């Protein structure tokens, strides 16, 4: 581990030299890549240097214990054990910091929520989840913007796609991909029977232009009139955009902005992200199942969570955690469960390194 840390420190010093060089900002894409590498490596270097300091303190204290007067030996003994404990603590921290990182963790995300089984009830719960994620994102300091939505007359969503922007957005939301099951009595149910409905959530890391190249000849772009509930511009101006990516057959529609240019920009972001997701999915299929995270992040057919309204509980089936802070959770207080999912994923990765 420490040989690897020395190599990382050498690379870190080179990074700092490159970033401080006069021509560092000449190529924005290269500069952004260097800054990302620097940001990822900084916590590792800080912990490693703290470990080296504690190790040096332990060595110096041991020397005094071996050859010093009685008063100094007493102080050195306290220092020795404090430094030893610090080294042990930092060694465990470094093991976690050196785990393979998801290269997408620091990216913005595009979230797609779709009503599944349950018709209108599923659409209404899709709106509940959208509100929940929006409130969580705002509390975490992230920015949310809708890309496209297909609302229902009762206030639900057949589907809604939105972007969450902020450092580490993907690392916090990636475990939300999958099937979310809701059990409750619908408002339209006169007999009081509990219905079970499902909603699917996909969390995709935003792809940058340098990661996915799109040939303009592969695109068919149409302008269409916006539809659905909205302001005066709806159905009057052709501000909505429909993109067809001919090689894959992917169709993207975006109509939530009044500006055709902004709709086109958002549609291109979503297309790049979907193409990147297809590329990632193909790579993931090549990975042996033994190396996949047991927590699960990408299988959209996997039932990950149940929201039981009558009993006021939320159960995450992947890690066997049940919460009874029902209203708070639906109001965006998701941090504790997200932390538990990250901890379970980290523990599973650590077990594979032992």
PyMOL commands that set and color helices and strands:
alter all, ss='L'
color gray80, all
select helices_A, chain A and resi 2-20+24-26+28-66+70-97+120-139+169-176+216-218+260-285+289-291+326-330+335-353
alter helices_A, ss='H'
color red, helices_A
select strands_A, chain A and resi 109-115+143-151+157-165+178-184+195-205+219-224+240-245+250-254+303-308+313-316+321-323
alter strands_A, ss='S'
color yellow, strands_A
deselect
rebuild
show_as cartoon
